[in-house]
Amino acid sequence: MAPFAGEGDYSFGFLTSRENLIFGIQRRVRIDRDRDVLRGVNVYVISTRISVAFEDPEAVVMGVNVG
């Protein structure tokens, strides 16, 4: 699949079958906690690294500016 060669901000959408998707999730999960004293709440941020790829790039349809 060739990258889109344009200027500016674009939104992209991909259509493919579920069996064509490959997901990777890193085991290291990071949890950060912060206290907002003025609102009286705890704020949690949970982050990890993920990756998505296509097994067969020829079986993917890409749409540009779909939003």
PDB file of N, CA, C and O in Angstrom:
ATOM      1  N   MET A   1       0.850  -1.156   0.000  1.00  0.00           N
ATOM      2  CA  MET A   1       0.000   0.000   0.000  1.00  0.00           C
ATOM      3  C   MET A   1       0.903   1.228   0.000  1.00  0.00           C
ATOM      4  O   MET A   1       1.754   1.369   0.878  1.00  0.00           O
ATOM      5  N   ALA A   2       0.731   2.099  -0.954  1.00  0.00           N
ATOM      6  CA  ALA A   2       1.557   3.297  -1.063  1.00  0.00           C
ATOM      7  C   ALA A   2       1.056   4.360  -0.097  1.00  0.00           C
ATOM      8  O   ALA A   2      -0.153   4.505   0.079  1.00  0.00           O
ATOM      9  N   PRO A   3       1.965   5.113   0.537  1.00  0.00           N
ATOM     10  CA  PRO A   3       1.526   6.181   1.436  1.00  0.00           C
ATOM     11  C   PRO A   3       0.857   7.312   0.655  1.00  0.00           C
ATOM     12  O   PRO A   3       1.152   7.518  -0.522  1.00  0.00           O
ATOM     13  N   PHE A   4      -0.038   8.037   1.306  1.00  0.00           N
ATOM     14  CA  PHE A   4      -0.731   9.142   0.676  1.00  0.00           C
ATOM     15  C   PHE A   4       0.222  10.337   0.599  1.00  0.00           C
ATOM     16  O   PHE A   4       0.732  10.792   1.623  1.00  0.00           O
ATOM     17  N   ALA A   5       0.461  10.844  -0.613  1.00  0.00           N
ATOM     18  CA  ALA A   5       1.411  11.936  -0.823  1.00  0.00           C
ATOM     19  C   ALA A   5       0.649  13.241  -0.994  1.00  0.00           C
ATOM     20  O   ALA A   5       0.467  13.713  -2.116  1.00  0.00           O
ATOM     21  N   GLY A   6       0.210  13.817   0.098  1.00  0.00           N
ATOM     22  CA  GLY A   6      -0.525  15.075   0.044  1.00  0.00           C
ATOM     23  C   GLY A   6      -0.044  16.014   1.133  1.00  0.00           C
ATOM     24  O   GLY A   6       0.736  15.622   2.000  1.00  0.00           O
ATOM     25  N   GLU A   7      -0.503  17.237   1.088  1.00  0.00           N
ATOM     26  CA  GLU A   7      -0.142  18.222   2.097  1.00  0.00           C
ATOM     27  C   GLU A   7      -1.353  18.533   2.946  1.00  0.00           C
ATOM     28  O   GLU A   7      -2.478  18.521   2.446  1.00  0.00           O
ATOM     29  N   GLY A   8      -1.143  18.810   4.219  1.00  0.00           N
ATOM     30  CA  GLY A   8      -2.233  19.170   5.107  1.00  0.00           C
ATOM     31  C   GLY A   8      -2.624  18.041   6.035  1.00  0.00           C
ATOM     32  O   GLY A   8      -1.971  16.999   6.090  1.00  0.00           O
ATOM     33  N   ASP A   9      -3.713  18.270   6.769  1.00  0.00           N
ATOM     34  CA  ASP A   9      -4.229  17.284   7.720  1.00  0.00           C
ATOM     35  C   ASP A   9      -5.312  16.449   7.058  1.00  0.00           C
ATOM     36  O   ASP A   9      -6.237  16.983   6.446  1.00  0.00           O
ATOM     37  N   TYR A  10      -5.192  15.146   7.185  1.00  0.00           N
ATOM     38  CA  TYR A  10      -6.143  14.226   6.580  1.00  0.00           C
ATOM     39  C   TYR A  10      -6.585  13.196   7.605  1.00  0.00           C
ATOM     40  O   TYR A  10      -5.847  12.892   8.542  1.00  0.00           O
ATOM     41  N   SER A  11      -7.774  12.662   7.432  1.00  0.00           N
ATOM     42  CA  SER A  11      -8.224  11.521   8.215  1.00  0.00           C
ATOM     43  C   SER A  11      -8.252  10.312   7.288  1.00  0.00           C
ATOM     44  O   SER A  11      -8.517  10.435   6.092  1.00  0.00           O
ATOM     45  N   PHE A  12      -7.973   9.144   7.858  1.00  0.00           N
ATOM     46  CA  PHE A  12      -7.898   7.920   7.067  1.00  0.00           C
ATOM     47  C   PHE A  12      -8.808   6.866   7.656  1.00  0.00           C
ATOM     48  O   PHE A  12      -9.007   6.819   8.870  1.00  0.00           O
ATOM     49  N   GLY A  13      -9.359   6.027   6.812  1.00  0.00           N
ATOM     50  CA  GLY A  13     -10.149   4.883   7.235  1.00  0.00           C
ATOM     51  C   GLY A  13      -9.717   3.661   6.455  1.00  0.00           C
ATOM     52  O   GLY A  13      -9.410   3.751   5.267  1.00  0.00           O
ATOM     53  N   PHE A  14      -9.692   2.510   7.125  1.00  0.00           N
ATOM     54  CA  PHE A  14      -9.279   1.259   6.489  1.00  0.00           C
ATOM     55  C   PHE A  14     -10.409   0.250   6.579  1.00  0.00           C
ATOM     56  O   PHE A  14     -11.014   0.082   7.638  1.00  0.00           O
ATOM     57  N   LEU A  15     -10.695  -0.420   5.475  1.00  0.00           N
ATOM     58  CA  LEU A  15     -11.692  -1.484   5.435  1.00  0.00           C
ATOM     59  C   LEU A  15     -11.006  -2.779   5.058  1.00  0.00           C
ATOM     60  O   LEU A  15     -10.348  -2.864   4.021  1.00  0.00           O
ATOM     61  N   THR A  16     -11.160  -3.786   5.900  1.00  0.00           N
ATOM     62  CA  THR A  16     -10.602  -5.106   5.634  1.00  0.00           C
ATOM     63  C   THR A  16     -11.337  -6.122   6.498  1.00  0.00           C
ATOM     64  O   THR A  16     -12.100  -5.746   7.388  1.00  0.00           O
ATOM     65  N   SER A  17     -11.116  -7.378   6.245  1.00  0.00           N
ATOM     66  CA  SER A  17     -11.750  -8.409   7.072  1.00  0.00           C
ATOM     67  C   SER A  17     -11.005  -8.531   8.397  1.00  0.00           C
ATOM     68  O   SER A  17      -9.823  -8.198   8.483  1.00  0.00           O
ATOM     69  N   ARG A  18     -11.683  -8.997   9.405  1.00  0.00           N
ATOM     70  CA  ARG A  18     -11.103  -9.149  10.742  1.00  0.00           C
ATOM     71  C   ARG A  18      -9.920 -10.116  10.738  1.00  0.00           C
ATOM     72  O   ARG A  18      -8.962  -9.928  11.488  1.00  0.00           O
ATOM     73  N   GLU A  19      -9.982 -11.137   9.906  1.00  0.00           N
ATOM     74  CA  GLU A  19      -8.903 -12.127   9.856  1.00  0.00           C
ATOM     75  C   GLU A  19      -7.619 -11.552   9.251  1.00  0.00           C
ATOM     76  O   GLU A  19      -6.556 -12.159   9.386  1.00  0.00           O
ATOM     77  N   ASN A  20      -7.696 -10.412   8.596  1.00  0.00           N
ATOM     78  CA  ASN A  20      -6.533  -9.795   7.960  1.00  0.00           C
ATOM     79  C   ASN A  20      -5.758  -8.888   8.923  1.00  0.00           C
ATOM     80  O   ASN A  20      -4.678  -8.414   8.572  1.00  0.00           O
ATOM     81  N   LEU A  21      -6.282  -8.638  10.124  1.00  0.00           N
ATOM     82  CA  LEU A  21      -5.636  -7.748  11.082  1.00  0.00           C
ATOM     83  C   LEU A  21      -4.695  -8.512  12.006  1.00  0.00           C
ATOM     84  O   LEU A  21      -5.008  -9.615  12.454  1.00  0.00           O
ATOM     85  N   ILE A  22      -3.545  -7.915  12.285  1.00  0.00           N
ATOM     86  CA  ILE A  22      -2.572  -8.465  13.232  1.00  0.00           C
ATOM     87  C   ILE A  22      -2.369  -7.423  14.318  1.00  0.00           C
ATOM     88  O   ILE A  22      -1.997  -6.287  14.022  1.00  0.00           O
ATOM     89  N   PHE A  23      -2.610  -7.794  15.582  1.00  0.00           N
ATOM     90  CA  PHE A  23      -2.453  -6.884  16.714  1.00  0.00           C
ATOM     91  C   PHE A  23      -1.273  -7.316  17.565  1.00  0.00           C
ATOM     92  O   PHE A  23      -1.045  -8.509  17.765  1.00  0.00           O
ATOM     93  N   GLY A  24      -0.530  -6.351  18.060  1.00  0.00           N
ATOM     94  CA  GLY A  24       0.541  -6.615  19.011  1.00  0.00           C
ATOM     95  C   GLY A  24       0.392  -5.677  20.196  1.00  0.00           C
ATOM     96  O   GLY A  24       0.226  -4.470  20.017  1.00  0.00           O
ATOM     97  N   ILE A  25       0.450  -6.228  21.419  1.00  0.00           N
ATOM     98  CA  ILE A  25       0.308  -5.433  22.638  1.00  0.00           C
ATOM     99  C   ILE A  25       1.512  -5.708  23.524  1.00  0.00           C
ATOM    100  O   ILE A  25       1.821  -6.859  23.830  1.00  0.00           O
ATOM    101  N   GLN A  26       2.190  -4.639  23.934  1.00  0.00           N
ATOM    102  CA  GLN A  26       3.332  -4.795  24.819  1.00  0.00           C
ATOM    103  C   GLN A  26       2.842  -5.132  26.225  1.00  0.00           C
ATOM    104  O   GLN A  26       1.834  -4.590  26.677  1.00  0.00           O
ATOM    105  N   ARG A  27       3.538  -6.009  26.905  1.00  0.00           N
ATOM    106  CA  ARG A  27       3.098  -6.437  28.228  1.00  0.00           C
ATOM    107  C   ARG A  27       3.279  -5.364  29.293  1.00  0.00           C
ATOM    108  O   ARG A  27       2.569  -5.374  30.299  1.00  0.00           O
ATOM    109  N   ARG A  28       4.199  -4.455  29.097  1.00  0.00           N
ATOM    110  CA  ARG A  28       4.466  -3.428  30.109  1.00  0.00           C
ATOM    111  C   ARG A  28       3.361  -2.380  30.079  1.00  0.00           C
ATOM    112  O   ARG A  28       3.258  -1.606  29.128  1.00  0.00           O
ATOM    113  N   VAL A  29       2.540  -2.358  31.116  1.00  0.00           N
ATOM    114  CA  VAL A  29       1.452  -1.395  31.242  1.00  0.00           C
ATOM    115  C   VAL A  29       1.847  -0.396  32.331  1.00  0.00           C
ATOM    116  O   VAL A  29       2.296  -0.778  33.411  1.00  0.00           O
ATOM    117  N   ARG A  30       1.673   0.876  32.027  1.00  0.00           N
ATOM    118  CA  ARG A  30       2.057   1.919  32.973  1.00  0.00           C
ATOM    119  C   ARG A  30       0.803   2.609  33.483  1.00  0.00           C
ATOM    120  O   ARG A  30      -0.060   2.999  32.697  1.00  0.00           O
ATOM    121  N   ILE A  31       0.700   2.760  34.806  1.00  0.00           N
ATOM    122  CA  ILE A  31      -0.438   3.420  35.428  1.00  0.00           C
ATOM    123  C   ILE A  31       0.085   4.625  36.201  1.00  0.00           C
ATOM    124  O   ILE A  31       0.873   4.481  37.136  1.00  0.00           O
ATOM    125  N   ASP A  32      -0.359   5.812  35.804  1.00  0.00           N
ATOM    126  CA  ASP A  32       0.022   7.048  36.481  1.00  0.00           C
ATOM    127  C   ASP A  32      -1.200   7.596  37.205  1.00  0.00           C
ATOM    128  O   ASP A  32      -2.314   7.580  36.681  1.00  0.00           O
ATOM    129  N   ARG A  33      -0.966   8.083  38.425  1.00  0.00           N
ATOM    130  CA  ARG A  33      -2.059   8.609  39.233  1.00  0.00           C
ATOM    131  C   ARG A  33      -1.736  10.040  39.621  1.00  0.00           C
ATOM    132  O   ARG A  33      -0.595  10.369  39.944  1.00  0.00           O
ATOM    133  N   ASP A  34      -2.760  10.888  39.585  1.00  0.00           N
ATOM    134  CA  ASP A  34      -2.610  12.271  40.001  1.00  0.00           C
ATOM    135  C   ASP A  34      -3.840  12.657  40.809  1.00  0.00           C
ATOM    136  O   ASP A  34      -4.931  12.133  40.584  1.00  0.00           O
ATOM    137  N   ARG A  35      -3.658  13.560  41.733  1.00  0.00           N
ATOM    138  CA  ARG A  35      -4.765  14.007  42.587  1.00  0.00           C
ATOM    139  C   ARG A  35      -5.099  15.442  42.230  1.00  0.00           C
ATOM    140  O   ARG A  35      -4.237  16.320  42.290  1.00  0.00           O
ATOM    141  N   ASP A  36      -6.369  15.687  41.851  1.00  0.00           N
ATOM    142  CA  ASP A  36      -6.853  17.035  41.586  1.00  0.00           C
ATOM    143  C   ASP A  36      -7.559  17.511  42.856  1.00  0.00           C
ATOM    144  O   ASP A  36      -8.713  17.165  43.109  1.00  0.00           O
ATOM    145  N   VAL A  37      -6.843  18.308  43.645  1.00  0.00           N
ATOM    146  CA  VAL A  37      -7.341  18.715  44.953  1.00  0.00           C
ATOM    147  C   VAL A  37      -8.548  19.640  44.827  1.00  0.00           C
ATOM    148  O   VAL A  37      -9.485  19.537  45.619  1.00  0.00           O
ATOM    149  N   LEU A  38      -8.540  20.535  43.853  1.00  0.00           N
ATOM    150  CA  LEU A  38      -9.642  21.481  43.719  1.00  0.00           C
ATOM    151  C   LEU A  38     -10.965  20.808  43.355  1.00  0.00           C
ATOM    152  O   LEU A  38     -12.026  21.221  43.824  1.00  0.00           O
ATOM    153  N   ARG A  39     -10.899  19.779  42.525  1.00  0.00           N
ATOM    154  CA  ARG A  39     -12.128  19.052  42.153  1.00  0.00           C
ATOM    155  C   ARG A  39     -12.396  17.877  43.085  1.00  0.00           C
ATOM    156  O   ARG A  39     -13.502  17.338  43.091  1.00  0.00           O
ATOM    157  N   GLY A  40     -11.402  17.473  43.871  1.00  0.00           N
ATOM    158  CA  GLY A  40     -11.578  16.374  44.819  1.00  0.00           C
ATOM    159  C   GLY A  40     -11.645  15.012  44.156  1.00  0.00           C
ATOM    160  O   GLY A  40     -12.403  14.144  44.589  1.00  0.00           O
ATOM    161  N   VAL A  41     -10.851  14.818  43.098  1.00  0.00           N
ATOM    162  CA  VAL A  41     -10.878  13.536  42.384  1.00  0.00           C
ATOM    163  C   VAL A  41      -9.455  13.018  42.170  1.00  0.00           C
ATOM    164  O   VAL A  41      -8.495  13.788  42.174  1.00  0.00           O
ATOM    165  N   ASN A  42      -9.340  11.735  41.987  1.00  0.00           N
ATOM    166  CA  ASN A  42      -8.094  11.113  41.544  1.00  0.00           C
ATOM    167  C   ASN A  42      -8.178  10.919  40.037  1.00  0.00           C
ATOM    168  O   ASN A  42      -9.218  10.522  39.512  1.00  0.00           O
ATOM    169  N   VAL A  43      -7.084  11.201  39.346  1.00  0.00           N
ATOM    170  CA  VAL A  43      -7.029  11.049  37.893  1.00  0.00           C
ATOM    171  C   VAL A  43      -6.036   9.942  37.583  1.00  0.00           C
ATOM    172  O   VAL A  43      -4.892   9.989  38.037  1.00  0.00           O
ATOM    173  N   TYR A  44      -6.460   8.945  36.813  1.00  0.00           N
ATOM    174  CA  TYR A  44      -5.604   7.822  36.438  1.00  0.00           C
ATOM    175  C   TYR A  44      -5.393   7.833  34.924  1.00  0.00           C
ATOM    176  O   TYR A  44      -6.327   8.066  34.157  1.00  0.00           O
ATOM    177  N   VAL A  45      -4.172   7.581  34.516  1.00  0.00           N
ATOM    178  CA  VAL A  45      -3.839   7.437  33.104  1.00  0.00           C
ATOM    179  C   VAL A  45      -3.170   6.080  32.935  1.00  0.00           C
ATOM    180  O   VAL A  45      -2.145   5.803  33.557  1.00  0.00           O
ATOM    181  N   ILE A  46      -3.755   5.240  32.094  1.00  0.00           N
ATOM    182  CA  ILE A  46      -3.220   3.901  31.829  1.00  0.00           C
ATOM    183  C   ILE A  46      -2.701   3.896  30.398  1.00  0.00           C
ATOM    184  O   ILE A  46      -3.437   4.214  29.464  1.00  0.00           O
ATOM    185  N   SER A  47      -1.428   3.533  30.225  1.00  0.00           N
ATOM    186  CA  SER A  47      -0.846   3.566  28.888  1.00  0.00           C
ATOM    187  C   SER A  47      -0.040   2.307  28.613  1.00  0.00           C
ATOM    188  O   SER A  47       0.534   1.701  29.518  1.00  0.00           O
ATOM    189  N   THR A  48      -0.014   1.933  27.356  1.00  0.00           N
ATOM    190  CA  THR A  48       0.779   0.812  26.875  1.00  0.00           C
ATOM    191  C   THR A  48       1.052   1.047  25.400  1.00  0.00           C
ATOM    192  O   THR A  48       0.479   1.958  24.802  1.00  0.00           O
ATOM    193  N   ARG A  49       1.916   0.242  24.808  1.00  0.00           N
ATOM    194  CA  ARG A  49       2.204   0.372  23.381  1.00  0.00           C
ATOM    195  C   ARG A  49       1.496  -0.741  22.628  1.00  0.00           C
ATOM    196  O   ARG A  49       1.526  -1.901  23.038  1.00  0.00           O
ATOM    197  N   ILE A  50       0.858  -0.375  21.519  1.00  0.00           N
ATOM    198  CA  ILE A  50       0.211  -1.362  20.668  1.00  0.00           C
ATOM    199  C   ILE A  50       0.653  -1.129  19.227  1.00  0.00           C
ATOM    200  O   ILE A  50       1.136  -0.055  18.870  1.00  0.00           O
ATOM    201  N   SER A  51       0.476  -2.152  18.423  1.00  0.00           N
ATOM    202  CA  SER A  51       0.794  -2.051  17.006  1.00  0.00           C
ATOM    203  C   SER A  51      -0.241  -2.853  16.226  1.00  0.00           C
ATOM    204  O   SER A  51      -0.717  -3.895  16.676  1.00  0.00           O
ATOM    205  N   VAL A  52      -0.573  -2.342  15.052  1.00  0.00           N
ATOM    206  CA  VAL A  52      -1.535  -3.020  14.177  1.00  0.00           C
ATOM    207  C   VAL A  52      -0.921  -3.117  12.788  1.00  0.00           C
ATOM    208  O   VAL A  52      -0.323  -2.159  12.298  1.00  0.00           O
ATOM    209  N   ALA A  53      -1.070  -4.272  12.158  1.00  0.00           N
ATOM    210  CA  ALA A  53      -0.565  -4.472  10.798  1.00  0.00           C
ATOM    211  C   ALA A  53      -1.595  -5.282  10.013  1.00  0.00           C
ATOM    212  O   ALA A  53      -2.524  -5.852  10.585  1.00  0.00           O
ATOM    213  N   PHE A  54      -1.413  -5.320   8.697  1.00  0.00           N
ATOM    214  CA  PHE A  54      -2.278  -6.105   7.825  1.00  0.00           C
ATOM    215  C   PHE A  54      -1.498  -7.300   7.315  1.00  0.00           C
ATOM    216  O   PHE A  54      -0.365  -7.161   6.854  1.00  0.00           O
ATOM    217  N   GLU A  55      -2.107  -8.478   7.397  1.00  0.00           N
ATOM    218  CA  GLU A  55      -1.438  -9.683   6.908  1.00  0.00           C
ATOM    219  C   GLU A  55      -1.298  -9.643   5.393  1.00  0.00           C
ATOM    220  O   GLU A  55      -0.236  -9.970   4.863  1.00  0.00           O
ATOM    221  N   ASP A  56      -2.360  -9.245   4.686  1.00  0.00           N
ATOM    222  CA  ASP A  56      -2.332  -9.135   3.231  1.00  0.00           C
ATOM    223  C   ASP A  56      -2.693  -7.703   2.837  1.00  0.00           C
ATOM    224  O   ASP A  56      -3.877  -7.366   2.811  1.00  0.00           O
ATOM    225  N   PRO A  57      -1.717  -6.853   2.531  1.00  0.00           N
ATOM    226  CA  PRO A  57      -1.999  -5.450   2.211  1.00  0.00           C
ATOM    227  C   PRO A  57      -2.886  -5.279   0.971  1.00  0.00           C
ATOM    228  O   PRO A  57      -3.538  -4.246   0.823  1.00  0.00           O
ATOM    229  N   GLU A  58      -2.918  -6.268   0.088  1.00  0.00           N
ATOM    230  CA  GLU A  58      -3.761  -6.186  -1.097  1.00  0.00           C
ATOM    231  C   GLU A  58      -5.256  -6.332  -0.771  1.00  0.00           C
ATOM    232  O   GLU A  58      -6.106  -6.027  -1.608  1.00  0.00           O
ATOM    233  N   ALA A  59      -5.571  -6.795   0.436  1.00  0.00           N
ATOM    234  CA  ALA A  59      -6.962  -7.001   0.837  1.00  0.00           C
ATOM    235  C   ALA A  59      -7.493  -5.852   1.698  1.00  0.00           C
ATOM    236  O   ALA A  59      -8.420  -6.038   2.487  1.00  0.00           O
ATOM    237  N   VAL A  60      -6.895  -4.655   1.541  1.00  0.00           N
ATOM    238  CA  VAL A  60      -7.276  -3.492   2.347  1.00  0.00           C
ATOM    239  C   VAL A  60      -7.697  -2.360   1.423  1.00  0.00           C
ATOM    240  O   VAL A  60      -7.053  -2.099   0.407  1.00  0.00           O
ATOM    241  N   VAL A  61      -8.796  -1.687   1.792  1.00  0.00           N
ATOM    242  CA  VAL A  61      -9.241  -0.489   1.078  1.00  0.00           C
ATOM    243  C   VAL A  61      -8.995   0.683   2.013  1.00  0.00           C
ATOM    244  O   VAL A  61      -9.386   0.644   3.180  1.00  0.00           O
ATOM    245  N   MET A  62      -8.339   1.741   1.497  1.00  0.00           N
ATOM    246  CA  MET A  62      -8.043   2.919   2.300  1.00  0.00           C
ATOM    247  C   MET A  62      -8.847   4.099   1.787  1.00  0.00           C
ATOM    248  O   MET A  62      -8.864   4.381   0.589  1.00  0.00           O
ATOM    249  N   GLY A  63      -9.520   4.793   2.713  1.00  0.00           N
ATOM    250  CA  GLY A  63     -10.246   6.002   2.373  1.00  0.00           C
ATOM    251  C   GLY A  63      -9.559   7.213   2.976  1.00  0.00           C
ATOM    252  O   GLY A  63      -9.082   7.152   4.109  1.00  0.00           O
ATOM    253  N   VAL A  64      -9.501   8.321   2.232  1.00  0.00           N
ATOM    254  CA  VAL A  64      -8.862   9.542   2.690  1.00  0.00           C
ATOM    255  C   VAL A  64      -9.928  10.612   2.906  1.00  0.00           C
ATOM    256  O   VAL A  64     -10.841  10.756   2.093  1.00  0.00           O
ATOM    257  N   ASN A  65      -9.811  11.361   4.002  1.00  0.00           N
ATOM    258  CA  ASN A  65     -10.768  12.396   4.381  1.00  0.00           C
ATOM    259  C   ASN A  65     -12.176  11.825   4.560  1.00  0.00           C
ATOM    260  O   ASN A  65     -13.134  12.315   3.962  1.00  0.00           O
ATOM    261  N   VAL A  66     -12.286  10.809   5.367  1.00  0.00           N
ATOM    262  CA  VAL A  66     -13.574  10.155   5.598  1.00  0.00           C
ATOM    263  C   VAL A  66     -14.341  10.758   6.768  1.00  0.00           C
ATOM    264  O   VAL A  66     -15.491  10.386   7.001  1.00  0.00           O
ATOM    265  N   GLY A  67     -13.736  11.671   7.503  1.00  0.00           N
ATOM    266  CA  GLY A  67     -14.362  12.227   8.696  1.00  0.00           C
ATOM    267  C   GLY A  67     -15.068  13.427   8.448  1.00  0.00           C
ATOM    268  O   GLY A  67     -15.645  14.005   9.368  1.00  0.00           O
TER     269      GLY A  67
END
